[in-house]
Each structure stands twice: as structure tokens, then as C-alpha cells.
Amino acid sequence: MSVTRIKFGQVNGEDVYKYIIENLNKTRISILTYAATWQNFEVYDNNEYHSLISHFDDLQSYLDTPFQVGKVVGRVAGRIGKAKFMINGHTYQLAPNEHNNLLHGGNNGIQTRNFAGSIDEENNSVSLALKVKSSDDGFPGNINIVITYSLDDNDEVNIKYSAVSDEDTLFNPTCHVYFDLGESSIMKENLQIAADNYLDTDDEKIPTGSLIPTREAFDFKEGQSIENALYKLKKQNGKLEFDNAFKTSGDKVASLSSDKYAVDLCSNRNGLIIFTANPISNEASRQYTGLAMELQTLPDAINHSDFGNIILRKNQTVSYTDKYRYRKL
């Protein structure tokens, strides 16, 4: 087992580093200090490395992409309706950055920042630390965030998000990782989601507060291919893309598999957002090349009492853990 560090570039005069964690199976993950990005997830098969996620090999592409490829986004991932929320009876109005709403914590979210990295060789992990001031992003409270990536010899990747604030604030980040198991096409891969319901949303993709039972295109309980689900979706409502939040139950949230490889996703939170895109090529083709799978508490939870609690109380540390387990089939 090993952890190494190399320089990856510079942003705003700061050095950006890439950390590579490798286990006894030669499985390895790469993490950038910029945006705490999960840059790569590689498995060793037939004497060569095989990547399981969409990624870039240069920093500029991560700076330019509108798709948040592999980045940790927040303080609050997803959308907050009208960019407005209330804590302790006080209403906070932030600057909208998507229509009238706030997406991924705004234009100065943690996905725009360079973290300070440190290695823990004993635990085969890398911790990325960042202090965000209230004046940086408009949220109440100055918040200290630590994101820890680890890889064990069972080929399980753990991402732990921890934070403490000097005022009551919100905290609900996620890793905006896109999976592409890479054998043929993401369209042929099979997706299974442990969810009976998904969120109803308005025309700006803001939750209405209602849940819709999963059926047809949205029913992944037994698993179906992305291609098959999109075919059903087109017949159902004319759409050709997913950008939907599922209310999940249990620790094992989802699995994505091809003929040879599978990744299981586990979380101690109650939501999974799936988003079909072409994050690397940025083409408008509907033959999608990546599937974002974002583990988080349900979006806009602060404005819906039954969606989960994302309030981080003053001087109390909160941690969330997401797990991604590779299996060779």
C-alpha cells in the first residue's frame, strides 16, 4: 500500500497537487487538491490499468469544465429553491446562480477552491482541508471542512466529509463523480438503485416537496440499462436525459455494472442524484459517455422538513461517509 504526491499545476498562484493511493491489488485512486477532486479510479486487469470514472489529465480542463467533473461541490450540493433558506427564524437570501436558484453552493462554492492536503500512510488516506469564510460564499458561519479519501485492500473507496462552523449553517456536500466503466458505452451498463420514490420537481428542477413512486423509466430497483431507461423515458415524457433525485433507503444505495466490472455505492445519507452527460467531450450527443452519481441528503432539504437535516450547529462537528466498492464480475 502506498500514497504518493506529485505537482499537477497551479491555480490563483497556488500549487495544485495530485495524490495517488494504491492498494495491494494495484487498484489506485487519484485525488487533486483543487476542488478536492476525485481525479481517477483505476483497477488493474489483464496486465493493464482500466479507468472507471470520467477524468481529465490536465488542470486547465478541470478549471474550464461546466460539468464539475469529479469535484466536491458545496457547502450544499444540488439546488436551493429561490436561493433562500431559514435558520433559527432568520431568512438568508443568497445570490442565485441558476435561474432564480442556488446550485452547488453558488459561484464561489468549495468546487472553486484549492485545499491543503496531507497524507496518512498508516490508513492509506489523504485529507484535504479548507476554511471557508461566510464572506466567501454568503452562507452564515465560517466553516472548516476536511475531506478524507481512503482506499483499502478490499477495493473500497471511502470519502468522509467533516465540518465544524462558528455559527449555525448548512452542510451537504457531494463528490460530483461521473462513472464510465469503459468497456463499450455507459448506455449499455446496468444501473440498480435502492429507491421506491424520486422527487417531483418544477420546471427549474426545484423539488415541489412531493415524492413520485418509481416506475418504468425511473424504476431501477431490479436494475436496467441506461439505454433502456432512456428509451422508456422518451416514451413517457419525451425527455432524453436524467437529472433526478431518488430517495434511497438502507446503506447500499446503488450499483452500476458492465459485463466485467461493478461498483457498489453506499451512504449514510438518503439521496442519490443521477445525471446523464458527456462530461469529457462536451458534445450534445444523446449517446452519453458518463453517469454522475451524487450521494447526498436530498436536495433543497432545508426547505422541506421531511427531506433530512442539513443544519450544521455551531461548534458541533458533523461527518458523512460515502463508499464506492469495486467488484470484478
ROZAMI-303987 format. One record per residue (C-alpha): residue number from 1; residue in three letters; chain; x, y, z. Coordinates in Angstrom, 3 decimals, padded with zeros to 6 digits. Example, Ala and Ser with C-alpha at 12.3 -4.5 7.8 and 13.67 -1.06 7.14 Angstrom:
2
SITE  num  residuo  cadena         X         Y         Z
SITE    1      ala       A   012.300  -004.500   007.800
SITE    2      ser       A   013.670  -001.060   007.140
//
This chain:
329
SITE  num  residuo  cadena         X         Y         Z
SITE    1      met       A   000.000   000.000   000.000
SITE    2      ser       A   001.330   003.440  -000.845
SITE    3      val       A   000.455   007.126  -001.113
SITE    4      thr       A   002.428   009.461  -003.376
SITE    5      arg       A   002.173   013.145  -004.258
SITE    6      ile       A   003.054   014.968  -007.485
SITE    7      lys       A   002.525   018.538  -008.643
SITE    8      phe       A  -000.412   018.907  -011.033
SITE    9      gly       A  -000.342   022.625  -011.824
SITE   10      gln       A  -001.195   025.993  -010.343
SITE   11      val       A  -004.392   027.922  -009.703
SITE   12      asn       A  -004.507   031.518  -008.458
SITE   13      gly       A  -000.826   031.318  -007.622
SITE   14      glu       A  -001.227   028.186  -005.503
SITE   15      asp       A   000.285   024.809  -006.283
SITE   16      val       A  -002.209   022.051  -007.064
SITE   17      tyr       A  -001.128   018.543  -006.122
SITE   18      lys       A  -002.270   015.101  -007.150
SITE   19      tyr       A  -002.250   012.327  -004.569
SITE   20      ile       A  -002.216   008.704  -005.710
SITE   21      ile       A  -003.330   005.996  -003.281
SITE   22      glu       A  -002.614   002.405  -004.323
SITE   23      asn       A  -003.509  -000.848  -002.557
SITE   24      leu       A  -002.133  -004.399  -002.687
SITE   25      asn       A  -004.352  -005.259  -005.683
SITE   26      lys       A  -002.805  -002.382  -007.676
SITE   27      thr       A  -006.144  -000.615  -007.538
SITE   28      arg       A  -005.497   003.096  -007.243
SITE   29      ile       A  -007.310   006.374  -006.843
SITE   30      ser       A  -006.038   009.853  -007.653
SITE   31      ile       A  -007.166   012.998  -005.849
SITE   32      leu       A  -006.468   016.659  -006.595
SITE   33      thr       A  -006.192   019.404  -004.015
SITE   34      tyr       A  -008.159   021.631  -006.405
SITE   35      ala       A  -011.849   021.183  -005.532
SITE   36      ala       A  -010.889   018.013  -003.601
SITE   37      thr       A  -011.396   016.338  -006.972
SITE   38      trp       A  -011.598   012.568  -007.374
SITE   39      gln       A  -009.443   012.577  -010.482
SITE   40      asn       A  -009.240   008.864  -011.297
SITE   41      phe       A  -010.256   005.381  -010.134
SITE   42      glu       A  -008.192   002.669  -011.793
SITE   43      val       A  -008.207  -001.113  -011.490
SITE   44      tyr       A  -005.519  -003.470  -012.714
SITE   45      asp       A  -006.879  -006.110  -015.076
SITE   46      asn       A  -005.182  -008.226  -017.766
SITE   47      asn       A  -001.848  -006.562  -017.032
SITE   48      glu       A  -003.096  -003.043  -017.640
SITE   49      tyr       A  -004.888  -000.238  -015.835
SITE   50      his       A  -008.537   000.376  -016.561
SITE   51      ser       A  -010.291   003.615  -015.508
SITE   52      leu       A  -013.794   003.514  -014.040
SITE   53      ile       A  -014.579   007.251  -013.952
SITE   54      ser       A  -014.561   010.197  -016.336
SITE   55      his       A  -011.470   012.329  -015.823
SITE   56      phe       A  -009.015   014.818  -017.297
SITE   57      asp       A  -005.247   014.573  -017.232
SITE   58      asp       A  -004.622   018.333  -017.063
SITE   59      leu       A  -005.653   021.024  -014.596
SITE   60      gln       A  -006.939   023.506  -017.182
SITE   61      ser       A  -009.708   021.126  -018.227
SITE   62      tyr       A  -010.895   020.978  -014.625
SITE   63      leu       A  -010.897   024.758  -014.474
SITE   64      asp       A  -012.853   025.047  -017.730
SITE   65      thr       A  -015.432   022.253  -017.451
SITE   66      pro       A  -019.035   023.242  -016.653
SITE   67      phe       A  -019.753   019.659  -015.554
SITE   68      gln       A  -017.940   019.695  -012.165
SITE   69      val       A  -016.116   016.508  -013.180
SITE   70      gly       A  -015.073   014.634  -010.035
SITE   71      lys       A  -015.184   017.777  -007.894
SITE   72      val       A  -016.548   018.043  -004.383
SITE   73      val       A  -019.340   020.615  -004.558
SITE   74      gly       A  -020.974   022.621  -001.762
SITE   75      arg       A  -021.236   023.758   001.039
SITE   76      val       A  -024.595   022.487  -000.175
SITE   77      ala       A  -024.751   020.243  -003.224
SITE   78      gly       A  -027.711   020.441  -005.552
SITE   79      arg       A  -030.258   023.225  -005.700
SITE   80      ile       A  -031.725   025.513  -003.054
SITE   81      gly       A  -035.029   026.956  -004.250
SITE   82      lys       A  -035.058   030.752  -004.738
SITE   83      ala       A  -031.516   030.736  -003.244
SITE   84      lys       A  -033.264   031.284   000.093
SITE   85      phe       A  -033.484   029.409   003.369
SITE   86      met       A  -034.218   029.947   007.048
SITE   87      ile       A  -032.189   029.010   010.133
SITE   88      asn       A  -033.347   029.833   013.677
SITE   89      gly       A  -036.073   032.091   012.312
SITE   90      his       A  -033.663   034.165   010.249
SITE   91      thr       A  -034.023   034.197   006.456
SITE   92      tyr       A  -030.879   034.133   004.343
SITE   93      gln       A  -031.001   035.271   000.723
SITE   94      leu       A  -028.001   034.283  -001.410
SITE   95      ala       A  -027.159   035.335  -004.942
SITE   96      pro       A  -028.807   032.951  -007.456
SITE   97      asn       A  -026.531   031.303  -009.984
SITE   98      glu       A  -029.057   029.164  -011.921
SITE   99      his       A  -032.300   030.898  -012.856
SITE  100      asn       A  -033.695   032.097  -009.514
SITE  101      asn       A  -031.981   029.376  -007.536
SITE  102      leu       A  -028.675   028.414  -005.948
SITE  103      leu       A  -026.793   025.470  -007.451
SITE  104      his       A  -023.912   023.687  -005.681
SITE  105      gly       A  -023.385   026.440  -003.131
SITE  106      gly       A  -023.061   029.234  -005.672
SITE  107      asn       A  -020.316   030.553  -007.911
SITE  108      asn       A  -017.860   030.624  -005.000
SITE  109      gly       A  -018.608   027.133  -003.746
SITE  110      ile       A  -015.882   024.805  -002.494
SITE  111      gln       A  -015.585   023.390  -006.028
SITE  112      thr       A  -013.717   026.608  -006.895
SITE  113      arg       A  -011.139   026.336  -004.112
SITE  114      asn       A  -007.749   024.714  -003.612
SITE  115      phe       A  -007.487   022.576  -000.474
SITE  116      ala       A  -004.436   021.835   001.687
SITE  117      gly       A  -003.548   018.147   001.506
SITE  118      ser       A  -001.882   015.786   003.963
SITE  119      ile       A  -001.021   012.080   003.832
SITE  120      asp       A  -001.837   009.439   006.444
SITE  121      glu       A   000.195   006.446   005.253
SITE  122      glu       A  -000.933   004.245   008.148
SITE  123      asn       A  -004.559   004.483   006.996
SITE  124      asn       A  -003.781   004.735   003.270
SITE  125      ser       A  -005.627   008.025   003.134
SITE  126      val       A  -005.356   011.652   002.115
SITE  127      ser       A  -007.060   014.503   003.961
SITE  128      leu       A  -007.916   017.791   002.280
SITE  129      ala       A  -008.617   020.798   004.492
SITE  130      leu       A  -010.255   024.124   003.674
SITE  131      lys       A  -011.524   027.080   005.673
SITE  132      val       A  -014.425   028.918   004.064
SITE  133      lys       A  -015.467   032.306   005.387
SITE  134      ser       A  -019.053   033.486   005.388
SITE  135      ser       A  -017.900   036.385   003.224
SITE  136      asp       A  -016.589   033.905   000.640
SITE  137      asp       A  -019.905   032.300  -000.260
SITE  138      gly       A  -022.693   034.123   001.577
SITE  139      phe       A  -023.644   031.287   003.917
SITE  140      pro       A  -023.727   032.014   007.634
SITE  141      gly       A  -020.707   030.910   009.627
SITE  142      asn       A  -017.028   030.415   008.947
SITE  143      ile       A  -016.619   026.705   008.310
SITE  144      asn       A  -013.650   024.353   008.500
SITE  145      ile       A  -014.021   021.423   006.118
SITE  146      val       A  -011.934   018.243   005.957
SITE  147      ile       A  -012.477   015.715   003.172
SITE  148      thr       A  -010.696   012.397   003.576
SITE  149      tyr       A  -010.209   009.866   000.790
SITE  150      ser       A  -009.094   006.341   001.654
SITE  151      leu       A  -008.665   003.061  -000.220
SITE  152      asp       A  -008.488  -000.363   001.417
SITE  153      asp       A  -007.364  -003.765   000.157
SITE  154      asn       A  -010.971  -004.789  -000.496
SITE  155      asp       A  -011.027  -002.161  -003.285
SITE  156      glu       A  -013.349   000.105  -001.335
SITE  157      val       A  -013.012   003.871  -001.659
SITE  158      asn       A  -014.255   005.914   001.293
SITE  159      ile       A  -014.937   009.647   001.132
SITE  160      lys       A  -015.549   011.234   004.530
SITE  161      tyr       A  -016.839   014.809   004.707
SITE  162      ser       A  -016.378   016.534   008.066
SITE  163      ala       A  -017.062   020.122   009.087
SITE  164      val       A  -017.316   022.459   012.060
SITE  165      ser       A  -018.648   026.040   011.989
SITE  166      asp       A  -018.605   029.026   014.323
SITE  167      glu       A  -022.297   029.690   013.559
SITE  168      asp       A  -025.289   027.551   012.647
SITE  169      thr       A  -025.038   026.915   008.910
SITE  170      leu       A  -025.750   024.338   006.196
SITE  171      phe       A  -023.521   021.437   005.153
SITE  172      asn       A  -024.429   018.869   002.497
SITE  173      pro       A  -021.542   018.332   000.045
SITE  174      thr       A  -021.068   015.579  -002.503
SITE  175      cys       A  -018.478   014.286  -004.922
SITE  176      his       A  -019.717   015.021  -008.440
SITE  177      val       A  -018.101   011.890  -009.872
SITE  178      tyr       A  -019.095   010.532  -013.292
SITE  179      phe       A  -018.854   006.793  -013.784
SITE  180      asp       A  -017.915   005.194  -017.062
SITE  181      leu       A  -016.850   001.578  -016.588
SITE  182      gly       A  -015.384   001.875  -020.040
SITE  183      glu       A  -015.932  -001.465  -021.744
SITE  184      ser       A  -018.212  -000.233  -024.502
SITE  185      ser       A  -020.682   002.515  -023.605
SITE  186      ile       A  -022.287   003.843  -020.442
SITE  187      met       A  -025.564   003.347  -022.310
SITE  188      lys       A  -025.155  -000.444  -022.093
SITE  189      glu       A  -024.316  -000.505  -018.411
SITE  190      asn       A  -026.800  -001.704  -015.816
SITE  191      leu       A  -027.953   000.591  -013.010
SITE  192      gln       A  -029.653  -000.539  -009.817
SITE  193      ile       A  -030.955   001.933  -007.212
SITE  194      ala       A  -032.497   001.067  -003.837
SITE  195      ala       A  -035.333   003.577  -004.096
SITE  196      asp       A  -039.116   003.394  -004.177
SITE  197      asn       A  -039.560   007.105  -004.869
SITE  198      tyr       A  -037.951   010.041  -006.632
SITE  199      leu       A  -038.532   013.756  -006.161
SITE  200      asp       A  -041.132   015.691  -008.089
SITE  201      thr       A  -039.626   018.935  -009.398
SITE  202      asp       A  -040.792   022.090  -011.136
SITE  203      asp       A  -039.569   023.485  -014.457
SITE  204      glu       A  -036.396   024.808  -012.783
SITE  205      lys       A  -035.663   021.377  -011.232
SITE  206      ile       A  -036.584   022.541  -007.733
SITE  207      pro       A  -038.342   019.924  -005.568
SITE  208      thr       A  -042.029   020.573  -005.006
SITE  209      gly       A  -041.982   018.521  -001.805
SITE  210      ser       A  -043.844   015.581  -003.321
SITE  211      leu       A  -042.480   012.104  -003.968
SITE  212      ile       A  -043.303   010.084  -007.078
SITE  213      pro       A  -043.247   006.275  -006.979
SITE  214      thr       A  -040.559   004.793  -009.205
SITE  215      arg       A  -041.963   003.079  -012.279
SITE  216      glu       A  -040.969   002.417  -015.877
SITE  217      ala       A  -038.019   004.700  -016.733
SITE  218      phe       A  -037.396   005.579  -013.085
SITE  219      asp       A  -037.639   002.066  -011.663
SITE  220      phe       A  -034.103   000.823  -011.065
SITE  221      lys       A  -034.888  -001.429  -008.091
SITE  222      glu       A  -034.206  -004.609  -010.061
SITE  223      gly       A  -031.729  -002.896  -012.379
SITE  224      gln       A  -031.964  -001.842  -016.009
SITE  225      ser       A  -029.592  -000.489  -018.614
SITE  226      ile       A  -029.197   003.270  -019.029
SITE  227      glu       A  -030.165   002.871  -022.676
SITE  228      asn       A  -033.363   001.008  -021.808
SITE  229      ala       A  -034.318   003.551  -019.159
SITE  230      leu       A  -033.770   006.464  -021.562
SITE  231      tyr       A  -035.897   004.703  -024.187
SITE  232      lys       A  -038.719   004.382  -021.646
SITE  233      leu       A  -038.212   007.996  -020.558
SITE  234      lys       A  -038.611   009.258  -024.113
SITE  235      lys       A  -041.863   007.325  -024.481
SITE  236      gln       A  -043.049   008.515  -021.081
SITE  237      asn       A  -042.422   012.267  -021.307
SITE  238      gly       A  -040.287   012.963  -024.374
SITE  239      lys       A  -037.100   013.611  -022.387
SITE  240      leu       A  -033.749   012.087  -023.280
SITE  241      glu       A  -031.735   012.757  -020.148
SITE  242      phe       A  -031.773   012.040  -016.448
SITE  243      asp       A  -031.258   014.742  -013.836
SITE  244      asn       A  -033.250   013.281  -010.978
SITE  245      ala       A  -033.034   012.780  -007.227
SITE  246      phe       A  -034.006   009.426  -005.729
SITE  247      lys       A  -034.933   008.961  -002.071
SITE  248      thr       A  -032.833   005.991  -001.088
SITE  249      ser       A  -033.114   003.576   001.798
SITE  250      gly       A  -030.509   001.479   003.528
SITE  251      asp       A  -026.734   001.597   003.429
SITE  252      lys       A  -026.316   000.119  -000.061
SITE  253      val       A  -027.714   002.813  -002.321
SITE  254      ala       A  -026.874   001.722  -005.866
SITE  255      ser       A  -024.793  -000.464  -008.167
SITE  256      leu       A  -023.503   000.157  -011.658
SITE  257      ser       A  -022.202  -002.773  -013.671
SITE  258      ser       A  -020.908  -003.804  -017.080
SITE  259      asp       A  -020.143  -007.334  -018.250
SITE  260      lys       A  -016.839  -007.357  -016.357
SITE  261      tyr       A  -016.892  -004.662  -013.689
SITE  262      ala       A  -019.213  -003.349  -010.987
SITE  263      val       A  -019.164  -000.517  -008.455
SITE  264      asp       A  -021.451  -000.532  -005.410
SITE  265      leu       A  -022.347   002.788  -003.762
SITE  266      cys       A  -023.111   003.034  -000.045
SITE  267      ser       A  -024.013   006.100   002.016
SITE  268      asn       A  -025.353   007.183   005.391
SITE  269      arg       A  -027.467   009.842   003.673
SITE  270      asn       A  -030.847   009.493   001.982
SITE  271      gly       A  -030.393   010.774  -001.571
SITE  272      leu       A  -028.858   009.858  -004.908
SITE  273      ile       A  -028.894   012.186  -007.901
SITE  274      ile       A  -028.220   010.688  -011.327
SITE  275      phe       A  -027.275   012.898  -014.247
SITE  276      thr       A  -026.525   011.767  -017.800
SITE  277      ala       A  -023.944   013.836  -019.664
SITE  278      asn       A  -020.930   013.932  -021.937
SITE  279      pro       A  -018.596   015.451  -019.348
SITE  280      ile       A  -015.326   014.945  -021.219
SITE  281      ser       A  -016.239   015.648  -024.847
SITE  282      asn       A  -018.894   018.297  -024.013
SITE  283      glu       A  -020.804   017.210  -027.107
SITE  284      ala       A  -024.570   017.435  -027.391
SITE  285      ser       A  -024.918   013.770  -028.345
SITE  286      arg       A  -027.538   011.669  -026.557
SITE  287      gln       A  -025.169   008.711  -026.617
SITE  288      tyr       A  -023.983   009.634  -023.158
SITE  289      thr       A  -020.436   008.902  -022.023
SITE  290      gly       A  -020.810   009.412  -018.274
SITE  291      leu       A  -023.301   008.974  -015.461
SITE  292      ala       A  -022.965   011.297  -012.475
SITE  293      met       A  -023.998   009.548  -009.262
SITE  294      glu       A  -024.123   012.078  -006.431
SITE  295      leu       A  -024.637   010.804  -002.886
SITE  296      gln       A  -026.102   013.422  -000.562
SITE  297      thr       A  -029.026   014.367   001.643
SITE  298      leu       A  -031.962   015.149  -000.641
SITE  299      pro       A  -031.649   018.498  -002.468
SITE  300      asp       A  -033.363   021.593  -001.057
SITE  301      ala       A  -033.706   019.731   002.253
SITE  302      ile       A  -033.550   022.969   004.236
SITE  303      asn       A  -036.862   023.991   002.644
SITE  304      his       A  -038.595   020.610   003.132
SITE  305      ser       A  -038.774   019.324   006.699
SITE  306      asp       A  -039.085   015.645   005.730
SITE  307      phe       A  -036.110   015.579   003.334
SITE  308      gly       A  -033.445   015.339   006.042
SITE  309      asn       A  -031.455   017.623   008.302
SITE  310      ile       A  -028.519   019.503   006.764
SITE  311      ile       A  -028.094   022.126   009.505
SITE  312      leu       A  -024.610   022.161   010.971
SITE  313      arg       A  -024.883   023.507   014.505
SITE  314      lys       A  -022.347   025.932   015.941
SITE  315      asn       A  -019.174   024.251   017.241
SITE  316      gln       A  -020.525   020.750   016.525
SITE  317      thr       A  -018.613   018.518   014.130
SITE  318      val       A  -020.692   016.635   011.565
SITE  319      ser       A  -019.375   013.860   009.309
SITE  320      tyr       A  -020.852   011.984   006.349
SITE  321      thr       A  -019.288   008.951   004.680
SITE  322      asp       A  -019.798   007.689   001.133
SITE  323      lys       A  -018.370   004.365  -000.045
SITE  324      tyr       A  -017.622   003.040  -003.525
SITE  325      arg       A  -016.746  -000.658  -003.724
SITE  326      tyr       A  -015.241  -002.137  -006.888
SITE  327      arg       A  -016.006  -005.724  -007.879
SITE  328      lys       A  -014.721  -007.707  -010.811
SITE  329      leu       A  -017.500  -009.868  -012.246
//
